Amino acid sequence: MKLQKNNDKRELSDIEWVEEFYNFLQGKMPQSIELKTPPDLTTDQAFSIVWYLQEHFPLLPDNIEQCDNCKTLFDSFLEGHYSEEGNEIGHHFCSACDHLAP
């Protein structure tokens, strides 16, 4: 992920950057950030914001998905499973929950 400023010295993978943002949205502050009123979103609310930034403002890579079972993030280029079987909407499963996919 190409960042605009301040973070060129932090060599994180795409999944690590997105996880840091996802955790921030849930109120878990990165080391260098302090907020008087941090966000306090659920995992689903936090991922809704990640998804919006992936789809509407391609700021975040769209291969980072949230597992519909355990709610962890994973890189869909490297692992996991997507299934539309038995549902009108699709579901993502990380490699740990892959066995739950229909």
C-alpha positions as a Python dict, from the first residue, in 0.01 Angstrom:
ca = {
    (1, 'M'): (0, 0, 0),
    (2, 'K'): (146, 339, -96),
    (3, 'L'): (92, 588, 184),
    (4, 'Q'): (99, 961, 142),
    (5, 'K'): (299, 1068, 448),
    (6, 'N'): (448, 993, 789),
    (7, 'N'): (456, 616, 765),
    (8, 'D'): (738, 547, 522),
    (9, 'K'): (957, 420, 806),
    (10, 'R'): (704, 159, 914),
    (11, 'E'): (736, -145, 693),
    (12, 'L'): (398, -314, 738),
    (13, 'S'): (217, -543, 498),
    (14, 'D'): (-121, -444, 357),
    (15, 'I'): (-299, -671, 605),
    (16, 'E'): (-105, -517, 896),
    (17, 'W'): (-200, -162, 789),
    (18, 'V'): (-566, -251, 748),
    (19, 'E'): (-572, -445, 1078),
    (20, 'E'): (-425, -142, 1257),
    (21, 'F'): (-702, 79, 1112),
    (22, 'Y'): (-969, -186, 1186),
    (23, 'N'): (-848, -209, 1548),
    (24, 'F'): (-835, 172, 1574),
    (25, 'L'): (-1202, 188, 1474),
    (26, 'Q'): (-1276, -48, 1764),
    (27, 'G'): (-1093, 178, 2012),
    (28, 'K'): (-757, 0, 2018),
    (29, 'M'): (-508, 283, 1964),
    (30, 'P'): (-178, 237, 1783),
    (31, 'Q'): (124, 329, 1999),
    (32, 'S'): (174, 679, 1864),
    (33, 'I'): (-191, 790, 1871),
    (34, 'E'): (-383, 931, 2163),
    (35, 'L'): (-743, 1051, 2137),
    (36, 'K'): (-961, 1200, 2405),
    (37, 'T'): (-1262, 1014, 2265),
    (38, 'P'): (-1151, 709, 2064),
    (39, 'P'): (-1399, 532, 1835),
    (40, 'D'): (-1577, 233, 1984),
    (41, 'L'): (-1728, 38, 1695),
    (42, 'T'): (-1820, -329, 1677),
    (43, 'T'): (-1622, -557, 1445),
    (44, 'D'): (-1900, -538, 1185),
    (45, 'Q'): (-1926, -159, 1205),
    (46, 'A'): (-1548, -124, 1177),
    (47, 'F'): (-1536, -351, 873),
    (48, 'S'): (-1820, -156, 710),
    (49, 'I'): (-1590, 147, 712),
    (50, 'V'): (-1298, -60, 579),
    (51, 'W'): (-1525, -192, 302),
    (52, 'Y'): (-1645, 160, 215),
    (53, 'L'): (-1286, 282, 182),
    (54, 'Q'): (-1204, -20, -36),
    (55, 'E'): (-1502, 15, -269),
    (56, 'H'): (-1577, 386, -293),
    (57, 'F'): (-1242, 555, -231),
    (58, 'P'): (-993, 288, -331),
    (59, 'L'): (-772, 383, -36),
    (60, 'L'): (-739, 34, 108),
    (61, 'P'): (-659, -284, -87),
    (62, 'D'): (-977, -478, -163),
    (63, 'N'): (-821, -820, -105),
    (64, 'I'): (-846, -773, 273),
    (65, 'E'): (-1165, -940, 394),
    (66, 'Q'): (-1334, -1005, 727),
    (67, 'C'): (-1420, -1365, 816),
    (68, 'D'): (-1796, -1394, 859),
    (69, 'N'): (-1744, -1644, 1138),
    (70, 'C'): (-1458, -1526, 1363),
    (71, 'K'): (-1443, -1160, 1243),
    (72, 'T'): (-1065, -1162, 1191),
    (73, 'L'): (-918, -999, 883),
    (74, 'F'): (-735, -1199, 620),
    (75, 'D'): (-574, -1150, 279),
    (76, 'S'): (-801, -1325, 31),
    (77, 'F'): (-514, -1347, -222),
    (78, 'L'): (-327, -1573, 20),
    (79, 'E'): (-593, -1765, 210),
    (80, 'G'): (-957, -1818, 285),
    (81, 'H'): (-1270, -1904, 93),
    (82, 'Y'): (-1566, -1714, -52),
    (83, 'S'): (-1899, -1889, -93),
    (84, 'E'): (-2237, -1786, -231),
    (85, 'E'): (-2373, -2137, -193),
    (86, 'G'): (-2703, -2157, -7),
    (87, 'N'): (-2729, -1780, 39),
    (88, 'E'): (-2839, -1482, -161),
    (89, 'I'): (-2529, -1295, -40),
    (90, 'G'): (-2178, -1432, -26),
    (91, 'H'): (-1972, -1511, 280),
    (92, 'H'): (-1598, -1495, 343),
    (93, 'F'): (-1416, -1747, 560),
    (94, 'C'): (-1053, -1725, 676),
    (95, 'S'): (-839, -2038, 653),
    (96, 'A'): (-910, -2124, 1020),
    (97, 'C'): (-1288, -2119, 953),
    (98, 'D'): (-1274, -2251, 596),
    (99, 'H'): (-1428, -2582, 705),
    (100, 'L'): (-1752, -2395, 788),
    (101, 'A'): (-1807, -2282, 429),
    (102, 'P'): (-2099, -2462, 259),
}
